[in-house]
Amino acid sequence: MKGRWNAATVVGGALVAAVAVTAVVSWFWTPYDPEAIDASARLAPMSWSHPLGADRFGHDVLSQIMAGARVTLLVGVVAVGIAAVIGVPLGALAAMRGGGLGETVMRANDVVFAFPAVLLAVMLAAAYGASTLTAMIAIGVANIPVFARLTRGETLRVMSSEYVPAARGAGRGSFAIFGRHVVPNIAPVLIVQGTVLFALAILAEAALSYLGLGTPAPTPSWGRMLQESQTFFGSRPTLALFPGLAIALSVLGFNLLGDGLRDAIDPKLRVVRA
C-alpha cells in the first residue's frame, strides 16, 4: 500500500472534496441569497460584507460561486452517468458478440462521436429550450462513444486472456464471464475515464452556459458568471477571476484524482511497480 496514494491523489481528492463540501453547504447556507437582486450592492468591490464583491445585479459573488458548485456537480454526475450507463453495455456487446452486430454498434458510435456536445446542445436548445437538463443530456450523449470504445477495447483484451477459455470450459456463459472476469479488470480504467469525463463535463457545462445554451438565469452558473462579467472586465476583473478559478481548480482536481486513482488501483500498474 505504501506509495499508492501519491501527491496527485491527495491534491486532487482535496480539491474535489472542497467542491463537494461547498455544494453541500450551499444547500443550507450562503452569505446572501445567490438569486436575490440588490441594487444597492451593484458592482460592489471586495469587502467584509462582500468578500468577493458583487456583480452588476448586486448578486454576492461568493454566494453565487457556492451555489454554482451544485450545478457543476449535478451536470458532471448526470452526464457521466448517462455516458457510462449507455456506453459500457454497448461496448461490452460489441466486444463479446462481435461480427455484424459489433460493427453496427461501433459505426453508430462513430456517428454520435461526430457530433460534439456544443452542437447537440444547440439542437436540443432549439427544440426544447436552453436548460441545465439540455446541457446534461448533450454532454452525456456526446461522451457515450468514449465509454463504448474504451469498454470494447478493454473487454477484448480481457477476453484474450487464458482464463476466459477455461471459464467457458467450466460452463460459464457470456454474462457470467463478463460479470466475474471482465468487469473487475476493466473497472479501474472506467473509473479513471469517469473522472476525466467529469472534468470535461465541467468545462462543457461552463462553455454551454457562457454561450447561453446551459443553465438559465437566475440559477447561478460559473459559465454564465464569466459571460456576464466580460462587460466589466476593465473595471471589475475579479468578477471573471473567481468563477474562472473555480472552474480551473475543479477541472484540475478531477484530473489529478483520475491520475492518482489510475496509479493506485490499476492492476497492470501495480504489477509493473512490483
Order of alpha helices (4+ residues) and beta strands (2+ residues): alpha-alpha-alpha-alpha-alpha-alpha-alpha-alpha-alpha-alpha-alpha-alpha
